[in-house]
């Protein structure tokens, strides 16, 4: 079984990617597999990855893997460290790093019920008022998909893209009356001047310009040229309020079939998904996993809850490959949580770029034992001087097993949790040191983009990688 991943942006030239999802054993993790996903060529650019691999026997921690953040300016003073009783998990789910572009891992339980540390004062961009959304009488227990589809389809657009290497198709969602549209970076980021065209649900076509891109989160904002006065902005929901099993609807432009509606449920939350286009920048996101059918061309399109609120941006699918032919949806789809997308979109509209948080460590996958329980975690292999991790007094050998109460089962998971937080926000890391569990308070710093392009001691740019991971 091969593992070809494509960006769901249906870019026929530049946006295909190869992916492999993680293993899901309830045992200590195996060494991180090599990574090497790159953008390739596909008829319709949906990022894809194969289904979870079978369980593997326990293995000792491997060499340093992708760091959560290797560069970071100094953050204010050392944080207090206090003893903490290690509570057992309620349950566990899949964990492991992906071979190339799509990593899936996460735990459905928690040490305790922690809350997000993202400041509530952060700017948002999505319209929050509508005469039709939330849809009256439709809820996850009794979804009225016909009413929801009627209410939300005017907010979804099809995107045609011309790049230097070809053409492609993707999806997007209208954010405001000014004509800003949110989509994936792998859909619109490589468009040539004059290479963006947006088709509304009623068939009207408009040229569009690129407002800003954020390769780190695979998000982009474009703007309609001379937008009409009757645009219907979407209403953004709260992805933090999602529950496994909740009903969802995806709307997009799969294979060029605009305004296509598919439904399903939330299969899992906080799935660390990592993708790479062959450059030094790796996208790592705690994704929403869904079983609603999404296919090449759905990339950048919205995922709605049963009330008609956007709760995610569809971006990747897992897919089986046979020879050179790649299958479509097999019920393993992934969406970027809307709370992250909303924050990034607001920064892109304001500044054309987005800030990212850094912790300042290099990590590997491993396990740790405290209070008689062995858990997966992210092993600290290196701490950058002056970084938030250094100021919080993390040391080599610490194993991070949770952040703000959310279980961390490896380097990729911690990377995803850090990246979804805002620069300057506070977080509580639960670590295991010398057999004891401790809580460590840390203030995440702003990533210095110039520093991120510098070369690390191992020769990679921006990421500490394993020797088998030439992509970085």
Secondary structure, 3 states (H helix, E strand, C coil): CECCCECCCCECCCCEECCECCCCCCCCCCCCCCCCCCEECCCCCCECCECCCCCCCCCCCCCCEEEEECCCCCCCCCCCEEECCCCCCCCCCCCCCCCCCCCCCCCCCECCCCCCCCCCCCCCCCECCCCCCCCCCCECCECCHHHHHHHHHHHEEEEEEEECCEEEEEEEEECCCCCEEEECHHHHCCEEEEEEEEECCCCCEEEEEEEEEECCCCEEEEEECCCCCCCCCCEECCHHHCCCCCEEEEEECHHHCCCEEEEEEEEEEEEEEEEECCCCCEEEEEEEEECCCCCCCCCCCEEEECCCCEEEEEEEECCCEECCEECCCCCCEEEEEHHHHHHHHHHHHHHCCCCCEECCEEEEEEEEEECCEEEEEEEEEEECCCCHHHHCCCCCCCEEEEECCEECCCHHHHHHHHHCCCCCCEEEEEEEECCEEEEEEEECEECCHHHHCCECCCCCECCCCCCCCCCC
